[in-house]
Amino acid sequence: MVNGRRKKKNAYIALGSNLGRRERNISAALNALETTKEIDVAKVSSLFETEPVGGPDDQPRFINAAAHLRTSLSPERLLAVCQQIESSLGRKREVPWGPRSIDLDILVFADEIRSDPELMIPHPLLHERRFVLEPLAEIAPDLVHPTLDQTIQQLYDALLAAS
């Protein structure tokens, strides 16, 4: 703590939307994060349009992005804030990997490693998903994955080479 305040840590999140006004949903989620007192949005990737992975075959394409946050929140509180933002933007959790107005996933939180049922850090599928790695590599290519000991750029390059 510094002067009674918690030190801000780096966190990286993925944002995705495939229902409604997708770009507006991403923008609204970023705005909600930015207006949260304990969060600074340090950097945001470009928007990427991607095919859905998993879930129903007939769902619309996604708009995906990644954001670098600086936050004094704990990982659990950041998750709660993300879920509250999802709810406020109309997210319904009805079909696993189904269509959604907004999806916010914590990818990496400082050097934390968690394997709780409610919160897994780093995100367990981060290194397997192009729609996550591509925007994350744009804003944090040198970020080292906490358990795989490779940079995001290395993971992205390996995924591209394997496809």
Disulfide bonds with the S-S distance in Angstrom:
none
